[in-house]
Amino acid sequence: MKYNLLSNINNPTDLRMLDEAQLPQVAQELRDFIIDVVAVKEGHLGASLGVIELTIALHYVFDTPNDLLIWDVGHQAYGHKILTGRRENFHTNRQLGGISGFPKRSESIYDAFGVGHSSTSISAALGMAIASNLKGDYSKQHVAVIGDASIASGMAFEGLNHAGVTDANLLVILNDNAIGIDPSVGALKQYLTAVKEGKNPRQNNMIKSLNFDYSGPIDGHDIFAVIKELKRLQKIKGPKFLHIITTKGKGLQQAEEDQVKYHAPGKFDALTGEIHVKSEENLPPKYQDVFGLTILDLARKNEKIIGITPAMPSGSSLKFMMDAFPKRAFDVGIAEQHAVTLAAGMATQGMVVYCNIYSTFLQRAYDQIIHDVALQNLPVIFCLDRAGLVGEDGATHHGVFDLAYLRCIPNMIVHAPMNEIALQNILHTAQLGLNHPIAIRYPRGRGVIQDWQTQHLGKYEKIAIGKSVCIKQGSKVAVLSNGTIGNNVTLAIAKMKHPETIAHYDFSFVKPLDEKALKDIFNTFKTITTIEDGTVKGGFGSAILEFASENNYASKITVLGIPDAFIEHGTVAELQQYCKIDVKSLEILFSSY
């Protein structure tokens, strides 16, 4: 397809040379370009399609990169990337060695702040604006674009609260489309809906009450109206707030009609929008569905069970329980801190609370885990989805730190099941009654048991807390694995010429460790290898090293896992190979012993 105008835009300076009347054509070409590439290469679609006009207007009006533009989360920044010198390599988006799926400071001078998690933009932009004032630069513009789901997060309110008592040259743009990944929830969503419908008296404007110069709501797809308002706001000093209304997936009918599915639809037909359906016949289940279906089954039998997720009901599969028991399953919005302490409050009243949060997002609630849950020894059940390497979302989303940041917390039980049966069994065991909080971590993607749902769902066994399992006896080397990466160990051993040399132990519990088994292992083997899909610094392998040191064992210990670096984007298979924890690397290593 020929892009008459877009092909000549290599940076925002080129864009600003166009007549304003040409910008709707640029918007159409940019929208088509994103659809054409994402249809083949995959990625986040709906969010970027919804802000095409806004993206063009921002770079047309403001002097980027001298003026600073910060995108909250960054799902919506594809148009921004294409207009800022990355059109020719946009096809490498989210691929190993290619450009990142999110704004990244090391990638472009136009990416003013690295993002990936929500609700950081206002604080970052405010920090930049205050720094500009301190340097005497009062003309520089600082713009934060944030969605209605992200602005409901506590951190966003903290930024707004501070900004309102400063003279910082800050413009906050609320991209209001009533959806994040799943539909937005909460009282703030209801307030914004009332504003859009003209039902909220202007004297009740909560943004104005925070000392912002508020304007809107305006149609975010009317590029001329957006440009006119940005030019007006450009001349106003101090904190400003522009409320725009957009449609996620704008320009692709299916993406507008099914905004959840087309957030990241996979491969699809660029002309029709129809998703290329992958056959799921005879495939193992997704781990998120093992969680979701198990919790639903358990909730039917135990009325004390509660489910909580911060804005990820579809991604976590808690939606199964939300549909069946809407009064016992809660989407609290992008509010991880609140989710954890809400769970703690419920636990004090005898409820059995499963708090489901992606591993990388639980980092946002670390103090609440320590202060509100573990310190009080409340038996909250944390279910950490997307643990380990997650693939194309890259460094901002890999869940590789949880083993390290959780095992140092007193009272915390830390468990990583090896497969679907082990996951459902620990979920079952947890609701029978534990004396401590527990974190159960499992990866993105599919398990290993094809017929899990038909053959195993509901057939539970109680797991002994802190016990390991010997999967295979061996004569020379003991391999200690934690979690689903143990399946790579099993496959690697099966490929060896002399598999009898390798013993394999599943240490699903990182805390408490099975010290009795460890003593037997260290007394038997002179060579021990640990493997995990978490960071080697402070994780499972570190726990084994600590045990060996404390007990004066002299065995040679090799620790395998995620190296002490931020791992970039690529497929999970590519990243496992990079970290040398893939099947082939393990086979080579084991054969060398």
LINBELNOR-V517943 format. One record per residue. PSI is psi as a letter, one per 40 degrees, with the letter a starting at -180 (none if undefined). D_CENTER is the distance of its C-alpha to the mean C-alpha in Angstrom with 1 decimal. Layout:
# LINBELNOR-V517943
psi = [PSI/PSI]
d_center = [D_CENTER/D_CENTER]
This chain:
# LINBELNOR-V517943
psi = [h/h/g/d/d/d/d/e/h/e/i/d/d/d/d/e/e/i/i/d/e/e/d/d/d/d/d/d/d/d/d/d/d/d/d/d/d/d/d/d/e/i/a/h/d/d/d/d/d/e/f/d/d/d/d/d/d/d/d/d/d/i/g/i/e/d/i/h/h/h/h/h/d/e/d/e/e/d/d/d/d/d/e/f/e/f/d/d/e/d/e/e/h/e/i/h/e/a/i/i/e/i/i/h/d/e/d/i/e/e/g/d/h/h/i/d/i/i/e/e/d/d/d/d/d/d/d/d/d/d/d/d/d/d/e/e/g/e/e/h/i/h/h/h/h/i/i/d/d/d/e/e/i/d/d/d/d/d/d/d/d/d/d/e/e/i/f/i/g/h/h/h/h/h/g/h/e/f/i/b/d/i/i/i/i/i/d/d/d/d/d/d/d/d/d/d/e/e/e/h/h/d/e/e/h/d/d/d/e/e/f/i/h/h/i/a/i/i/h/e/e/g/d/d/d/d/d/d/d/d/d/d/d/d/e/h/i/a/h/i/h/h/h/i/h/i/h/h/e/h/e/h/d/d/d/d/d/g/d/d/d/e/d/g/e/a/i/i/h/d/d/d/e/h/h/h/h/h/h/e/h/f/i/i/i/i/d/d/d/d/d/d/d/d/d/d/d/d/d/d/e/h/e/e/h/i/h/h/i/g/e/f/d/d/d/e/e/e/d/d/d/d/d/d/g/d/e/e/h/h/h/e/a/g/g/d/d/d/d/d/d/d/d/d/d/d/d/d/e/e/i/h/h/h/h/h/h/i/d/d/d/d/d/e/f/d/d/d/d/d/d/d/c/d/d/e/f/h/f/h/h/h/h/g/i/f/i/a/h/e/b/e/d/a/d/e/e/h/g/e/e/d/d/d/e/d/e/e/h/i/e/h/h/h/h/h/i/d/a/d/d/d/d/d/d/d/d/d/d/d/e/e/h/i/e/i/i/i/h/h/i/i/i/i/a/i/a/e/h/d/f/d/d/d/d/d/h/e/g/i/h/h/h/h/h/e/h/i/h/h/d/h/i/i/e/d/h/h/h/h/i/h/a/e/e/d/d/d/d/d/d/d/d/d/e/i/d/g/e/e/e/h/i/h/h/h/g/d/h/d/h/i/i/g/d/d/d/d/d/d/d/d/e/d/h/e/h/h/h/i/h/i/f/i/h/e/h/e/a/d/d/d/d/d/d/d/d/d/d/d/e/f/i/e/i/h/h/h/h/i/a/h/i/g/i/h/h/a/i/i/i/d/d/d/d/d/d/d/e/f/e/i/d/d/d/d/d/d/d/d/e/e/none]
d_center = [33.6/35.3/33.5/36.5/34.9/31.4/33.0/34.8/31.9/30.7/29.7/29.9/33.6/34.4/32.7/34.8/38.0/37.6/39.5/37.4/38.8/37.1/33.6/33.2/34.0/31.4/28.8/29.9/29.9/26.5/25.1/27.0/25.8/22.1/23.0/25.2/22.7/19.6/21.9/22.7/19.9/16.9/13.9/12.7/16.1/16.8/15.3/17.3/20.4/20.4/21.0/23.4/26.4/24.7/23.5/27.0/28.6/26.7/27.7/31.2/32.0/30.4/31.4/28.1/27.4/30.0/28.5/24.9/22.1/18.6/15.9/13.3/9.7/11.6/11.0/14.7/16.2/17.6/21.0/20.9/20.4/23.3/25.6/25.1/26.5/23.9/25.5/27.3/24.3/21.7/22.3/20.6/17.2/14.3/17.2/18.4/20.4/19.6/18.0/14.4/12.4/11.8/14.7/15.9/19.1/20.5/20.4/22.4/24.5/23.3/19.7/20.7/17.5/14.4/11.2/7.6/6.8/9.2/12.9/14.0/16.3/19.3/19.7/19.4/21.8/24.1/24.3/25.3/27.8/29.4/29.7/31.4/33.8/34.7/35.5/37.7/35.7/35.9/35.5/32.0/29.5/25.9/23.7/20.3/18.9/16.7/16.0/17.5/14.4/13.2/16.8/17.0/14.9/17.4/16.6/17.6/20.7/21.5/21.6/23.7/26.0/26.7/27.1/29.7/32.1/32.0/33.7/30.7/30.7/27.3/26.3/23.4/22.8/21.3/20.0/20.9/20.1/19.5/16.1/12.4/10.8/13.3/16.5/16.6/18.4/20.6/23.8/22.5/21.7/25.3/26.7/25.2/26.6/29.9/30.0/29.3/32.1/34.5/34.8/33.8/36.7/36.1/37.4/34.4/31.9/29.4/28.3/32.0/32.5/30.0/32.5/30.6/32.6/31.1/31.7/30.7/29.5/30.2/29.4/26.6/28.0/31.4/31.1/34.5/33.8/30.6/32.5/35.4/33.3/31.4/34.8/36.1/33.2/33.6/37.0/35.9/35.2/33.0/29.8/29.4/27.2/27.1/25.9/25.5/25.1/23.3/22.5/19.2/20.3/23.6/26.1/25.1/26.6/24.3/21.2/22.9/24.0/20.9/18.0/15.4/16.5/16.8/13.4/12.9/16.2/16.9/20.5/22.9/26.4/26.4/29.7/29.2/25.5/25.8/22.9/24.2/24.0/23.4/25.6/24.0/27.4/28.0/24.3/22.8/20.4/16.6/15.6/13.7/17.2/19.0/17.4/17.9/21.5/22.4/21.5/23.4/26.3/26.4/26.2/29.2/31.2/30.0/30.2/28.7/25.2/22.5/18.9/16.4/12.8/11.1/10.8/9.5/13.0/13.0/9.8/11.0/14.6/15.9/17.4/20.3/21.3/20.8/23.2/25.7/25.6/24.3/26.0/24.2/20.5/18.6/15.7/16.0/13.8/11.2/13.1/11.9/15.2/17.2/15.6/16.7/20.1/20.7/20.3/22.7/25.2/25.3/25.8/28.8/30.4/30.2/27.3/25.2/21.6/18.6/15.5/12.5/9.2/6.2/7.8/5.9/6.1/9.6/10.6/11.1/13.7/15.7/19.0/18.8/18.4/21.4/23.6/23.1/22.5/23.8/26.7/28.0/27.3/25.8/24.8/21.4/19.5/15.9/14.1/11.1/9.4/7.7/10.0/11.7/11.3/8.9/11.1/11.2/7.9/9.5/10.0/7.3/4.7/7.7/8.4/11.9/13.2/13.4/16.8/18.2/17.1/18.0/21.3/23.0/22.9/26.2/26.4/22.9/23.1/20.4/20.4/18.8/20.7/22.0/22.0/21.8/25.1/24.1/20.9/23.0/25.7/23.7/22.2/25.9/27.2/25.0/26.5/29.9/29.8/28.4/29.8/26.6/22.8/20.9/17.4/16.9/14.2/13.9/12.2/10.6/13.7/17.3/19.7/23.3/25.5/26.6/28.4/26.3/26.3/30.0/31.3/29.2/27.3/29.2/31.3/30.1/31.3/30.9/29.3/31.2/28.9/28.9/30.7/30.0/31.4/33.5/32.4/35.1/38.1/39.0/41.8/40.4/36.7/34.3/30.6/28.3/24.9/22.0/19.8/19.4/20.2/23.7/24.1/24.2/26.9/28.9/28.9/29.9/32.7/33.9/34.4/36.5/40.3/40.8/38.0/40.4/39.7/36.1/35.3/31.8/30.5/27.3/26.3/23.5/24.2/23.3/24.8/27.5/28.7/31.5/34.1/37.0/35.5/34.6/38.2/39.5/37.2/38.2/41.8/41.7/39.6/40.1/37.0/33.5/30.2/26.8/23.6/20.0/16.6/15.8/17.3/21.1/21.6/21.8/20.5/22.5/24.9/25.6/26.6/29.0/30.5/31.0/32.8/35.0/35.9/36.7/38.9/40.5/39.5/40.2/38.4/36.6/32.8/30.2/26.6/24.1/20.4/17.9/20.2/20.2/18.3/15.0/14.5/14.1/13.0/15.1/15.5/15.0/18.8/19.3/17.1/18.8/22.0/21.3/20.7/23.7/22.4/23.0/26.0/28.4/27.8/28.2/31.4/32.8/32.1/33.6/36.6/37.3/38.0]
